[in-house]
Amino acid sequence: MPRPTPILIRPYRGGDREQVMDLAPRLSEGVAAWRDPEAVGRAVRGWVAGSLETAAEPGHAVFVAEAGGEIAGVITVTERVHFTGQVDAYVGELVVAAGQERRGIATRLMAVAETWAARRGLAFITLETGAANEPARSLYAALGFLGEDVRLTKPVAGARER
């Protein structure tokens, strides 16, 4: 049996953009079924593109997992002000390429984000994920994340989509 390709975690480079953008559609997994899939796709591509455009700005970082010269995962992290006024580290996107799951890539990317936060003196690292994204929620629980906020949604009777 061949050995799995080693995973290298490193900062994002401009030449990674196309491969990282190819991972963006995976962020639509676990989104509520009643949301427009095309709108979700546009949104996730926009999130990732925005994170890549600001990666070099102070208080922002993007890290990739590389396996055999291919991008196998990406994480974006920024400083974000919590409603209490405290500055937290915020994971905007965490994606692992299809077929690369269960190799510890997401865990290693989260560890890099946590190290980034610790070096900045930030006491908390926060993130959001879809309520239906059970694999991600299980990972975050295993990594010690606790529920803090809950968004509730109800369709409006008789309303039309805009």
HELIX and SHEET records of a PDB file:
HELIX    1   1 GLY A   14  ASP A   16  5                                   3    
HELIX    2   2 ARG A   17  LEU A   23  1                                   7    
HELIX    3   3 ALA A   24  SER A   28  5                                   5    
HELIX    4   4 PRO A   37  GLU A   53  1                                  17    
HELIX    5   5 ILE A  105  ARG A  119  1                                  15    
HELIX    6   6 GLU A  134  ALA A  142  1                                   9    
SHEET    1   A 5 ILE A   7  PRO A  11  0                                        
SHEET    2   A 5 HIS A  60  ALA A  67 -1                                        
SHEET    3   A 5 GLU A  70  VAL A  81 -1                                        
SHEET    4   A 5 VAL A  87  VAL A  96 -1                                        
SHEET    5   A 5 ILE A 125  LEU A 127  1                                        
END                                                                             
